[in-house]
Amino acid sequence: MSLDQMKSNKQKKKRNRFIFRTAILAVLVAAVVFALVSHLKEDNGGYKVGDKAPDFKLQQISQNHDAEAIQLSDLEGKGVMLNFWATWCKPCKEEMPYMQELYPEYKDKGIEIVAVSLDGTELVVDRFIDDYGLTFPILHDKTSEVRDLYKVVPLPSTFFINPDGEIQEIVNGALSLESLEGYLQEIQP
């Protein structure tokens, strides 16, 4: 093979490598743009701070509340912490004891903690309630209807609703004891 042929082959390889890398880069840029645009569209459809909290009615799993089912609009006039969770969610397990610790004190101050389980069966939720000694109302969203209504993606997700029924704060992720208490104080009637 002559020197000119070797140079020509080397240039072809460089050009092919450049085209291949450019194509990969273009695909990655397109994927990032698509992800950002999709995320922005999702955000525009969700509820924001200041919006009226959408009403719903769900059956209660725990026997810690007088009603068999709870409708959000029946709690108007109270501050409501609406928490979406599941038994398999580790951050959910970490924040549950904080919710239970603060519930008796804040219930007397006009705040209701309502936890909406997204688990498939009630049996695992019943066991979880017993294991953690939970006394606040726990509802079961079997069909994910309320999850979809609130556009909940990460678990846990918590909506703090003021006594007027407006969303005052939205927290995606687990709450610490201190942050939870601060949010509960903000929605106190």
VENVEN-V498574 format. One record per residue. N is the residue number from 0. PHI is phi in degrees with one decimal (999 if undefined). D_FIRST is the distance of its C-alpha to the first C-alpha in Angstrom with 1 decimal. Layout:
BEGIN
n:N phi:PHI d_first:D_FIRST
n:N phi:PHI d_first:D_FIRST
END
This chain:
BEGIN
n:0 phi:999 d_first:0.0
n:1 phi:-81.3 d_first:3.8
n:2 phi:-63.2 d_first:6.7
n:3 phi:-64.8 d_first:8.3
n:4 phi:-65.3 d_first:6.3
n:5 phi:-63.8 d_first:6.8
n:6 phi:-64.7 d_first:10.3
n:7 phi:-63.4 d_first:10.9
n:8 phi:-63.6 d_first:10.4
n:9 phi:-63.8 d_first:12.5
n:10 phi:-65.7 d_first:15.0
n:11 phi:-63.5 d_first:15.4
n:12 phi:-63.3 d_first:16.1
n:13 phi:-61.9 d_first:18.6
n:14 phi:-64.5 d_first:20.2
n:15 phi:-63.4 d_first:20.6
n:16 phi:-63.1 d_first:22.0
n:17 phi:-62.2 d_first:24.3
n:18 phi:-63.9 d_first:25.5
n:19 phi:-62.2 d_first:26.2
n:20 phi:-65.0 d_first:28.1
n:21 phi:-64.5 d_first:30.0
n:22 phi:-64.5 d_first:31.1
n:23 phi:-63.3 d_first:32.3
n:24 phi:-61.0 d_first:34.1
n:25 phi:-63.3 d_first:35.8
n:26 phi:-64.4 d_first:37.0
n:27 phi:-64.0 d_first:38.4
n:28 phi:-62.8 d_first:40.2
n:29 phi:-62.4 d_first:41.6
n:30 phi:-65.1 d_first:42.9
n:31 phi:-64.7 d_first:44.6
n:32 phi:-61.5 d_first:46.2
n:33 phi:-60.6 d_first:47.4
n:34 phi:-62.9 d_first:48.9
n:35 phi:-65.5 d_first:50.7
n:36 phi:-64.4 d_first:52.1
n:37 phi:-62.0 d_first:53.2
n:38 phi:-64.2 d_first:54.9
n:39 phi:-64.6 d_first:56.7
n:40 phi:-65.0 d_first:58.0
n:41 phi:-62.5 d_first:59.3
n:42 phi:-62.3 d_first:61.0
n:43 phi:-68.2 d_first:62.8
n:44 phi:-90.8 d_first:64.3
n:45 phi:-87.2 d_first:65.7
n:46 phi:-84.1 d_first:69.0
n:47 phi:-124.0 d_first:69.3
n:48 phi:-56.8 d_first:71.9
n:49 phi:99.3 d_first:75.0
n:50 phi:-75.6 d_first:74.6
n:51 phi:-69.7 d_first:77.3
n:52 phi:-68.6 d_first:76.3
n:53 phi:-64.8 d_first:76.0
n:54 phi:-79.4 d_first:78.8
n:55 phi:-157.9 d_first:78.3
n:56 phi:-137.9 d_first:80.3
n:57 phi:-135.5 d_first:79.1
n:58 phi:-72.9 d_first:80.8
n:59 phi:-91.2 d_first:81.5
n:60 phi:-88.6 d_first:80.3
n:61 phi:-73.2 d_first:82.3
n:62 phi:-103.2 d_first:86.0
n:63 phi:-100.3 d_first:86.4
n:64 phi:-136.9 d_first:87.5
n:65 phi:-61.8 d_first:90.5
n:66 phi:-84.8 d_first:88.6
n:67 phi:-74.3 d_first:86.5
n:68 phi:-130.1 d_first:84.2
n:69 phi:-122.4 d_first:83.5
n:70 phi:-110.6 d_first:83.0
n:71 phi:-56.7 d_first:81.5
n:72 phi:-62.6 d_first:84.0
n:73 phi:-70.5 d_first:86.8
n:74 phi:-94.9 d_first:85.6
n:75 phi:-58.5 d_first:86.0
n:76 phi:100.8 d_first:88.1
n:77 phi:-110.8 d_first:86.2
n:78 phi:-78.1 d_first:83.0
n:79 phi:-128.3 d_first:80.4
n:80 phi:-100.7 d_first:77.4
n:81 phi:-105.1 d_first:75.3
n:82 phi:-113.1 d_first:72.6
n:83 phi:-99.4 d_first:70.0
n:84 phi:-154.6 d_first:68.8
n:85 phi:-151.4 d_first:67.9
n:86 phi:-66.9 d_first:68.7
n:87 phi:-85.2 d_first:65.0
n:88 phi:-89.0 d_first:64.2
n:89 phi:-60.6 d_first:64.2
n:90 phi:-61.0 d_first:65.0
n:91 phi:-64.6 d_first:67.8
n:92 phi:-62.6 d_first:69.3
n:93 phi:-70.7 d_first:69.2
n:94 phi:-89.1 d_first:71.2
n:95 phi:-57.4 d_first:73.8
n:96 phi:-60.8 d_first:76.0
n:97 phi:-66.3 d_first:76.2
n:98 phi:-62.3 d_first:77.3
n:99 phi:-66.1 d_first:79.9
n:100 phi:-62.2 d_first:81.1
n:101 phi:-88.4 d_first:81.7
n:102 phi:-56.9 d_first:83.0
n:103 phi:-58.8 d_first:86.7
n:104 phi:-65.7 d_first:87.2
n:105 phi:-80.3 d_first:85.5
n:106 phi:-62.5 d_first:87.1
n:107 phi:-67.7 d_first:90.4
n:108 phi:-96.6 d_first:89.1
n:109 phi:90.7 d_first:88.3
n:110 phi:-118.1 d_first:84.7
n:111 phi:-113.7 d_first:83.3
n:112 phi:-95.3 d_first:80.1
n:113 phi:-124.0 d_first:78.6
n:114 phi:-105.4 d_first:75.6
n:115 phi:-106.5 d_first:73.8
n:116 phi:-80.5 d_first:72.0
n:117 phi:-106.1 d_first:68.9
n:118 phi:-70.2 d_first:68.9
n:119 phi:-75.3 d_first:69.0
n:120 phi:-126.7 d_first:72.2
n:121 phi:-75.4 d_first:75.4
n:122 phi:-58.0 d_first:75.6
n:123 phi:-67.3 d_first:72.9
n:124 phi:-71.2 d_first:74.4
n:125 phi:-57.4 d_first:77.9
n:126 phi:-63.6 d_first:76.6
n:127 phi:-63.0 d_first:74.9
n:128 phi:-58.6 d_first:78.2
n:129 phi:-65.8 d_first:80.1
n:130 phi:-60.9 d_first:77.6
n:131 phi:-97.5 d_first:77.6
n:132 phi:60.5 d_first:81.3
n:133 phi:-76.8 d_first:80.6
n:134 phi:-118.0 d_first:83.7
n:135 phi:-87.4 d_first:82.3
n:136 phi:-62.7 d_first:81.8
n:137 phi:-122.8 d_first:78.6
n:138 phi:-102.9 d_first:77.7
n:139 phi:-119.6 d_first:75.3
n:140 phi:-99.1 d_first:72.8
n:141 phi:-58.9 d_first:72.0
n:142 phi:-99.3 d_first:70.3
n:143 phi:62.0 d_first:68.6
n:144 phi:-63.8 d_first:70.6
n:145 phi:-74.0 d_first:71.7
n:146 phi:-57.8 d_first:68.3
n:147 phi:-67.5 d_first:66.9
n:148 phi:-59.4 d_first:69.8
n:149 phi:-89.3 d_first:69.1
n:150 phi:55.4 d_first:65.3
n:151 phi:-80.5 d_first:64.9
n:152 phi:-112.4 d_first:61.4
n:153 phi:-79.7 d_first:61.2
n:154 phi:-116.9 d_first:63.8
n:155 phi:-75.2 d_first:66.2
n:156 phi:-130.6 d_first:67.1
n:157 phi:-130.1 d_first:70.5
n:158 phi:-112.6 d_first:72.5
n:159 phi:-98.3 d_first:75.5
n:160 phi:-113.9 d_first:78.1
n:161 phi:-76.7 d_first:81.1
n:162 phi:-60.3 d_first:84.6
n:163 phi:-83.8 d_first:84.2
n:164 phi:86.1 d_first:81.4
n:165 phi:-100.5 d_first:78.6
n:166 phi:-72.2 d_first:75.3
n:167 phi:-97.7 d_first:75.6
n:168 phi:-156.5 d_first:72.5
n:169 phi:-126.4 d_first:69.5
n:170 phi:-123.6 d_first:67.7
n:171 phi:-100.6 d_first:64.5
n:172 phi:114.9 d_first:64.2
n:173 phi:-71.8 d_first:66.6
n:174 phi:-104.4 d_first:69.6
n:175 phi:-85.3 d_first:71.0
n:176 phi:-60.3 d_first:74.7
n:177 phi:-66.3 d_first:75.1
n:178 phi:-67.3 d_first:73.2
n:179 phi:-60.6 d_first:74.9
n:180 phi:-63.4 d_first:78.3
n:181 phi:-62.5 d_first:77.5
n:182 phi:-65.8 d_first:76.5
n:183 phi:-65.2 d_first:79.6
n:184 phi:-64.2 d_first:81.8
n:185 phi:-67.1 d_first:80.3
n:186 phi:-101.8 d_first:81.3
n:187 phi:-66.0 d_first:84.7
n:188 phi:-64.3 d_first:87.5
END
